[in-house]
Structures are given as C-alpha cells and as structure tokens.
Amino acid sequence: MAKSRGLGRGLDSLIAPPPKREPPPANPAVAQVSSFELPVGKISPSRWQPRRDFDTESLEELAHSIEAHDLINPLVVRKTKDDAYELIAGERRLRAIRDILKWEKVQVRLMTAEDAKMRELALVENLQRKDLNPIEVAAAYHELLKESDLTHEALADRLKTKRPTITNAIRLLELPEEVKSLIEEGKLHPTIARSIVSLPNPVAQIKLARRIIEEDLSARQVERLMSKKRSKPASEKKRSLHIEDLEDRLRRHFGTKATIEDNKGRGRIILEYYSVAEAQRILDRMGLTPE
C-alpha cells in the first residue's frame, strides 16, 4: 500500500487534548466534553470514514494487541441523540473490539464536532496511520472539496500539505475502474498511474497499465513511452502547455476535472460533475443561483 505524505500536523492538533486545569478550547467546531466508559452497542461508525477496505488479518492482530495491552487510546465519539453516539476517530479499534473481542463496553472521549469537521478528522486520522490506499485518499480529498466548497489550494492549507499533493491524488479518479483497482491492490504505483491519465481514452489507459505491470516498467520507461505518444510539432507543444495551464487553473478553481478543446482559437470548455449537488456547487462558484 502506498504511503500518504504531506500532512504536517497530527490529529491532536485538530482535536483539543483532554482538559486538565486549562479552560475548554474556544473552537466551536471541535470541543472536548469528557471521557468515560460507554456500551459498544451505542456507537455507530462514522458516516465519513474514507477507508473502504478493512483487512481481517490486520484487525485480528489489532484485537490481540488490545487484549494484551488494553486500549491505550480511547475511541473518540460525539453524541447524536439520546443514548446514541457516532464515532469520530478509531474505526479499526471499534471493529476489533466489537467484532473480534466482543467487549460490551469501551473507554471513549466524548466531543462535540460539526459535520464539516467530522469529515476532515476522519481523513486526517487515516492518513496519519497510513490506513488508506491512494484511491481512498483521492476520493476523500474529492469529498472534502465537494462538501466544504474549497479550492485545492485552500484545502491544502487547511490540511497543512501541498496543493500538488491534492491535485495529483484527485487526478487518479479520472482513470477507469480497472486501473484504479490495480492501484488499490498495490500493483500499479500512483505516480506512474498519474502519467497515463493524459492518454486519450480508457482503452488506451487500461492497455498501458497492463503493459506496465506485465513488463515491470519503471517510471522513466513509462515517461519515455508517453513522450513518444505526445510527440508533436513545436508550435503545437507550446499551445498544449498553455492549454494545460488553463485547465489546471480551472480545475483548481472549480475543484473538478476541467477540459479545454481548442482548435486554432476556437473550441469549448468542459467542467465535469458527478452528482446534482456537485453540479450546483460548480454553478454557485460561477455565481449562478437557481431562479
């Protein structure tokens, strides 16, 4: 599994530490209330958990560790209604305790957190623990951008990472499902996979992805192949670089895939969306509101 990089702060910098003699944190988005024991059955998983695959073997190893050394870090939850709680941090620990150890109660830290902050905390916790594969990271970034209406640059600033880290990750979502599955399985490195996004169609992308794996091609070898495919007259290369820059600026501004089809100064601009809500977000970004 590829490691996520770039986050410069820990989860504890987003969630206030347990109060001792200090007053409670002033941030209304995340505020700690108390720590206590809670019945496991009252805790529901986070709706914003970016991780889609939970390996059974690693959960069993975690369960054995918890059983031997107890739960060192309590689960973090928020109250949703009377006698109901939603997980903020600790999905793997909850699954190990609930499904394998069959504990009836568990130690938790109770906090209040707004929905927007919940999604951010879930992503940061998983990135810190290297629990997400590159496609899960990309999907989580995409959801954060969609829900928070942030640009790539603004989200990078919030997460204390670099804008290209987010932009490059999200580009992986443009690949066909077969190629994304190869990335998730660790058979295709995300850096190499990003280089084939520019191929003209999914068939060509899948074909090259298969060849990379079958021939065990290096990043340099793939780049040489891509250079041959991109080989064009000098004048067209200059135009392409300009168009690519414009596409990148549109992509960052609207937080979605942007394509410019240009033919000697005439063409069209295509902005993609993947849900009604996302389409409305793009229209709002343009200043167009429903009549």
C-alpha positions as CSV (number, residue, x, y, z in Angstrom):
1,M,0.0,0.0,0.0
2,A,1.4,3.4,-1.0
3,K,2.1,5.7,1.9
4,S,0.3,9.1,2.1
5,R,2.6,12.0,2.6
6,G,2.5,15.7,3.2
7,L,0.4,16.2,6.4
8,G,2.4,18.4,8.7
9,R,0.3,18.2,11.8
10,G,-1.3,15.5,13.9
11,L,-4.8,14.6,14.7
12,D,-4.3,16.1,18.2
13,S,-3.8,19.5,16.6
14,L,-7.3,19.2,15.2
15,I,-8.9,17.8,18.3
16,A,-8.2,19.6,21.6
17,P,-6.4,17.4,24.2
18,P,-8.1,16.3,27.4
19,P,-8.6,19.4,29.6
20,K,-6.7,19.4,32.9
21,R,-6.5,22.8,34.6
22,E,-6.9,24.7,31.3
23,P,-10.3,26.0,30.2
24,P,-12.1,24.2,27.3
25,P,-11.0,25.0,23.7
26,A,-12.7,28.0,22.2
27,N,-13.1,26.4,18.7
28,P,-16.8,25.7,18.3
29,A,-16.2,23.1,15.5
30,V,-14.3,20.8,17.9
31,A,-14.7,20.8,21.6
32,Q,-14.0,18.1,24.2
33,V,-16.5,17.4,26.9
34,S,-15.4,14.3,28.9
35,S,-14.0,10.8,29.0
36,F,-16.0,7.8,30.2
37,E,-17.0,4.2,29.6
38,L,-19.7,3.5,27.0
39,P,-21.6,0.4,25.8
40,V,-20.2,-0.7,22.5
41,G,-23.7,-1.2,21.0
42,K,-24.5,2.5,21.3
43,I,-21.6,3.6,19.0
44,S,-22.3,3.8,15.3
45,P,-19.5,4.0,12.7
46,S,-18.6,7.4,11.2
47,R,-20.6,8.3,8.1
48,W,-17.4,10.0,6.8
49,Q,-15.0,7.1,7.1
50,P,-12.9,7.3,3.9
51,R,-11.5,3.8,4.3
52,R,-13.4,1.2,2.3
53,D,-11.4,-1.9,2.9
54,F,-10.7,-3.4,6.4
55,D,-8.3,-6.3,6.3
56,T,-9.5,-9.1,8.5
57,E,-5.9,-10.3,9.4
58,S,-4.8,-6.8,10.5
59,L,-7.9,-6.4,12.6
60,E,-7.2,-9.7,14.3
61,E,-3.6,-8.5,15.1
62,L,-5.0,-5.3,16.5
63,A,-7.5,-7.2,18.6
64,H,-4.7,-9.4,20.1
65,S,-2.7,-6.2,20.8
66,I,-5.7,-4.6,22.6
67,E,-6.4,-7.7,24.5
68,A,-2.8,-8.0,25.7
69,H,-2.1,-4.3,26.4
70,D,-5.7,-2.9,26.8
71,L,-7.0,0.1,24.9
72,I,-4.2,2.7,25.2
73,N,-6.1,5.4,23.2
74,P,-9.9,5.7,23.8
75,L,-12.3,5.9,20.9
76,V,-13.4,9.5,20.1
77,V,-17.2,9.9,19.7
78,R,-19.9,12.6,19.5
79,K,-23.4,12.4,20.8
80,T,-26.1,12.4,18.1
81,K,-29.3,11.8,20.2
82,D,-30.4,10.3,23.5
83,D,-28.2,7.2,24.2
84,A,-26.7,7.3,20.6
85,Y,-23.2,8.1,19.7
86,E,-21.2,8.4,16.4
87,L,-17.6,7.6,16.0
88,I,-15.2,10.4,15.2
89,A,-11.9,8.5,15.4
90,G,-11.0,4.8,16.0
91,E,-12.8,2.8,13.3
92,R,-10.4,-0.1,13.3
93,R,-10.3,-0.2,17.1
94,L,-14.1,-0.2,17.3
95,R,-14.3,-3.1,14.8
96,A,-11.6,-5.1,16.6
97,I,-13.4,-4.6,20.0
98,R,-16.9,-5.1,18.7
99,D,-16.5,-7.9,16.1
100,I,-13.5,-9.9,17.5
101,L,-13.1,-9.3,21.2
102,K,-16.8,-8.9,21.7
103,W,-16.4,-6.3,24.5
104,E,-19.6,-4.9,25.9
105,K,-18.1,-1.6,27.0
106,V,-15.2,0.6,25.9
107,Q,-13.5,3.8,27.1
108,V,-14.4,6.8,24.9
109,R,-13.6,10.5,24.8
110,L,-16.8,12.5,24.2
111,M,-16.6,15.5,22.0
112,T,-18.8,17.9,20.0
113,A,-17.9,18.3,16.3
114,E,-19.6,19.9,13.4
115,D,-20.3,17.7,10.3
116,A,-17.7,19.5,8.2
117,K,-15.0,18.9,10.8
118,M,-16.0,15.3,11.2
119,R,-15.1,14.5,7.6
120,E,-11.8,16.3,7.9
121,L,-10.9,14.5,11.2
122,A,-11.7,11.1,9.6
123,L,-9.4,11.8,6.7
124,V,-6.6,13.1,8.8
125,E,-6.7,10.2,11.2
126,N,-6.5,7.6,8.4
127,L,-3.7,9.5,6.6
128,Q,-1.6,9.6,9.7
129,R,-1.9,5.9,10.3
130,K,-1.3,5.1,6.6
131,D,-4.6,3.3,6.6
132,L,-5.8,4.5,3.2
133,N,-4.8,3.3,-0.3
134,P,-4.2,6.1,-2.9
135,I,-7.7,5.8,-4.4
136,E,-9.3,6.1,-1.0
137,V,-7.1,9.2,-0.3
138,A,-8.2,10.7,-3.7
139,A,-11.9,10.0,-3.0
140,A,-11.6,11.5,0.5
141,Y,-9.9,14.7,-0.9
142,H,-12.6,14.9,-3.5
143,E,-15.4,14.6,-1.0
144,L,-13.8,17.2,1.3
145,L,-13.6,19.6,-1.7
146,K,-17.2,19.0,-2.6
147,E,-18.6,19.3,0.9
148,S,-16.5,22.3,2.0
149,D,-16.6,24.2,-1.3
150,L,-12.8,24.8,-1.0
151,T,-10.3,25.2,-3.8
152,H,-7.4,22.7,-3.9
153,E,-5.1,25.4,-2.5
154,A,-7.4,26.2,0.4
155,L,-7.8,22.6,1.3
156,A,-4.0,22.0,1.2
157,D,-3.6,25.0,3.5
158,R,-6.2,23.6,5.9
159,L,-4.5,20.1,5.9
160,K,-1.0,21.6,6.1
161,T,0.0,19.8,2.9
162,K,0.9,21.0,-0.6
163,R,-1.6,21.8,-3.4
164,P,0.0,19.4,-5.9
165,T,-0.4,16.6,-3.4
166,I,-4.2,17.0,-3.5
167,T,-4.4,17.8,-7.2
168,N,-2.2,14.8,-8.2
169,A,-4.2,12.5,-5.9
170,I,-7.5,13.5,-7.4
171,R,-6.3,13.0,-10.9
172,L,-6.3,9.3,-10.2
173,L,-10.1,9.4,-10.0
174,E,-10.2,10.2,-13.8
175,L,-8.8,6.7,-14.5
176,P,-11.1,3.7,-15.5
177,E,-12.1,1.3,-12.8
178,E,-9.8,-1.4,-13.8
179,V,-6.7,0.8,-13.5
180,K,-8.0,2.2,-10.1
181,S,-8.3,-1.4,-8.9
182,L,-4.7,-2.1,-9.9
183,I,-3.6,1.0,-7.8
184,E,-5.7,-0.1,-4.8
185,E,-4.2,-3.6,-5.0
186,G,-0.7,-2.1,-5.0
187,K,0.1,-3.5,-8.4
188,L,0.4,-0.1,-10.1
189,H,2.2,2.8,-8.4
190,P,0.1,6.0,-8.2
191,T,3.0,8.2,-9.5
192,I,3.2,6.0,-12.7
193,A,-0.6,5.8,-12.9
194,R,-0.9,9.6,-13.0
195,S,1.3,9.7,-16.1
196,I,-1.2,7.7,-18.1
197,V,-4.2,10.0,-17.2
198,S,-3.4,12.1,-20.2
199,L,-3.9,9.3,-22.7
200,P,-6.9,10.0,-24.9
201,N,-9.3,7.2,-23.8
202,P,-9.9,4.5,-21.2
203,V,-9.0,1.7,-23.6
204,A,-5.5,3.2,-24.1
205,Q,-5.1,3.8,-20.4
206,I,-6.0,0.2,-19.5
207,K,-3.8,-1.2,-22.2
208,L,-0.7,0.8,-21.0
209,A,-1.5,0.0,-17.3
210,R,-1.5,-3.8,-18.1
211,R,1.8,-3.4,-20.1
212,I,3.4,-1.6,-17.2
213,I,2.6,-4.4,-14.9
214,E,3.4,-7.3,-17.3
215,E,6.8,-5.8,-18.3
216,D,7.5,-4.3,-14.9
217,L,8.3,-0.9,-16.5
218,S,9.9,1.8,-14.4
219,A,8.7,5.4,-14.1
220,R,11.4,6.5,-16.5
221,Q,10.5,3.9,-19.1
222,V,6.8,4.9,-18.9
223,E,7.7,8.5,-19.3
224,R,9.7,7.7,-22.5
225,L,6.7,5.8,-23.8
226,M,4.4,8.8,-23.0
227,S,6.9,11.2,-24.7
228,K,6.6,9.2,-27.9
229,K,2.8,9.3,-27.7
230,R,2.9,13.0,-27.0
231,S,5.4,13.9,-29.8
232,K,4.0,16.8,-31.8
233,P,5.3,19.8,-33.7
234,A,6.9,22.6,-31.6
235,S,4.1,25.1,-32.2
236,E,1.5,22.6,-31.1
237,K,3.5,21.8,-28.0
238,K,3.6,25.4,-26.9
239,R,-0.2,25.7,-27.4
240,S,-0.7,22.5,-25.4
241,L,1.4,23.7,-22.5
242,H,-0.8,26.9,-22.4
243,I,-4.0,24.9,-22.6
244,E,-2.8,22.5,-19.8
245,D,-2.0,25.5,-17.6
246,L,-5.5,26.9,-18.2
247,E,-7.1,23.5,-17.5
248,D,-5.1,23.3,-14.2
249,R,-6.3,26.7,-13.2
250,L,-9.9,25.8,-14.0
251,R,-9.5,22.5,-12.1
252,R,-8.2,24.3,-9.0
253,H,-10.9,27.0,-9.2
254,F,-13.9,24.7,-9.6
255,G,-12.5,21.7,-7.7
256,T,-13.4,19.3,-10.5
257,K,-12.0,17.9,-13.8
258,A,-11.7,20.6,-16.5
259,T,-11.0,20.1,-20.2
260,I,-10.3,22.6,-22.9
261,E,-10.8,21.5,-26.5
262,D,-9.1,24.1,-28.7
263,N,-8.8,24.3,-32.5
264,K,-6.9,27.4,-33.6
265,G,-8.5,29.7,-31.1
266,R,-12.0,28.1,-31.2
267,G,-13.4,25.3,-29.0
268,R,-15.2,24.6,-25.8
269,I,-14.6,24.3,-22.0
270,I,-15.9,21.2,-20.3
271,L,-16.4,21.0,-16.5
272,E,-17.4,17.6,-15.2
273,Y,-19.6,16.8,-12.2
274,Y,-20.6,13.6,-10.6
275,S,-23.8,14.4,-8.7
276,V,-26.6,17.0,-8.7
277,A,-25.1,18.6,-5.5
278,E,-21.7,18.9,-7.2
279,A,-23.2,20.5,-10.3
280,Q,-24.9,23.0,-8.1
281,R,-21.7,23.7,-6.3
282,I,-20.0,24.5,-9.6
283,L,-22.9,26.8,-10.7
284,D,-22.6,28.6,-7.3
285,R,-18.9,29.0,-8.0
286,M,-19.9,30.7,-11.3
287,G,-22.3,33.0,-9.4
288,L,-25.3,31.3,-11.0
289,T,-28.1,30.6,-8.5
290,P,-31.5,28.8,-9.1
291,E,-34.2,31.3,-10.2
